[in-house]
């Protein structure tokens, strides 16, 4: 069992790992952890410089509930996304269907 501090570190390491992957894949070259020093700054997403994707990351023993997606605060044009990883499991991305269609449409236009 992971203690409170261990669970927090697991989450922070997951945030660093995902930001690094996004930079290395040159998807979001400036991606970094969203640092919040006060509760009033809490926007429900964990990464900065990810375009209009507002990504909430959850790293637990098991996948988290998809209802966590509702915690992400967005503005016009933003796409909230939840990335959840359980122990010994692949990360899973969750987003609203309308946003998925928007992304697929953009990809389709590139390849037409």
Legacy VTK file of the C-alpha trace (Angstrom):
# vtk DataFile Version 3.0
C-alpha trace
ASCII
DATASET POLYDATA
POINTS 112 float
0.000 0.000 0.000
1.249 3.473 -0.882
1.177 6.149 1.800
-0.263 9.639 1.243
3.167 11.038 0.405
3.960 8.041 -1.814
0.665 8.411 -3.680
1.327 12.115 -4.171
4.808 11.390 -5.508
3.390 8.745 -7.838
1.022 11.372 -9.246
3.710 14.039 -9.600
6.050 11.602 -11.336
3.254 10.660 -13.754
2.739 14.359 -14.568
6.468 14.780 -15.243
6.574 11.614 -17.365
3.643 12.666 -19.569
4.960 16.219 -20.014
8.342 14.779 -21.013
6.746 12.394 -23.539
4.767 15.239 -25.100
7.985 17.282 -25.434
10.097 14.406 -26.770
7.455 13.471 -29.365
7.437 17.160 -30.369
3.659 17.228 -29.894
3.809 20.014 -27.328
7.504 21.040 -27.155
6.946 23.332 -24.155
4.675 21.050 -22.109
5.282 21.219 -18.373
3.488 20.603 -15.108
0.852 23.173 -14.171
2.005 24.473 -10.799
-0.666 25.792 -8.460
0.491 27.577 -5.351
-2.993 28.376 -4.086
-6.368 26.677 -4.191
-7.795 29.696 -6.046
-5.459 28.856 -8.961
-6.807 25.297 -9.222
-8.176 24.799 -12.741
-8.472 21.000 -12.692
-5.758 20.370 -15.270
-2.174 19.317 -14.632
-0.170 20.415 -17.687
0.587 23.784 -19.284
1.465 24.553 -22.902
-0.707 21.776 -24.363
-2.659 23.903 -26.814
-6.392 23.754 -26.290
-6.142 20.377 -24.500
-6.660 20.761 -20.770
-5.310 17.484 -19.377
-6.125 16.103 -15.931
-3.771 13.272 -14.943
-4.634 10.619 -12.368
-2.206 7.894 -11.249
-3.696 5.371 -8.838
-3.697 1.677 -8.063
-6.656 1.312 -10.456
-8.075 3.554 -13.152
-9.976 6.494 -11.718
-13.624 7.260 -12.399
-14.283 9.047 -15.671
-16.349 11.561 -13.679
-12.989 13.207 -12.832
-13.203 14.725 -16.327
-15.855 17.092 -14.956
-13.251 18.703 -12.670
-11.389 20.246 -15.614
-12.239 23.934 -15.998
-12.255 25.088 -19.593
-12.824 28.214 -21.619
-14.330 28.571 -25.094
-12.540 26.221 -27.513
-10.748 24.157 -24.848
-10.909 20.371 -24.854
-10.908 18.713 -21.414
-9.146 15.355 -21.258
-8.550 12.846 -18.475
-5.494 10.597 -18.588
-5.676 7.804 -16.018
-3.102 5.127 -15.231
-3.399 2.240 -12.826
-0.544 0.089 -11.499
0.757 -2.217 -14.241
-1.825 -0.790 -16.674
-1.553 1.281 -19.819
-2.645 4.924 -19.515
-6.150 5.560 -20.832
-7.351 8.866 -22.296
-10.958 9.964 -21.795
-12.673 12.880 -23.482
-16.158 13.892 -24.460
-17.488 12.431 -27.721
-18.071 15.884 -29.273
-14.433 16.776 -28.611
-13.216 13.454 -30.001
-15.185 14.130 -33.196
-13.604 17.595 -33.396
-10.105 16.120 -33.137
-10.822 13.388 -35.687
-12.268 15.969 -38.078
-9.065 18.038 -37.776
-6.921 14.958 -38.430
-9.086 13.982 -41.399
-8.654 17.417 -42.973
-4.870 17.048 -42.787
-4.960 13.768 -44.701
-7.526 14.697 -47.378
LINES 1 113
112 0 1 2 3 4 5 6 7 8 9 10 11 12 13 14 15 16 17 18 19 20 21 22 23 24 25 26 27 28 29 30 31 32 33 34 35 36 37 38 39 40 41 42 43 44 45 46 47 48 49 50 51 52 53 54 55 56 57 58 59 60 61 62 63 64 65 66 67 68 69 70 71 72 73 74 75 76 77 78 79 80 81 82 83 84 85 86 87 88 89 90 91 92 93 94 95 96 97 98 99 100 101 102 103 104 105 106 107 108 109 110 111
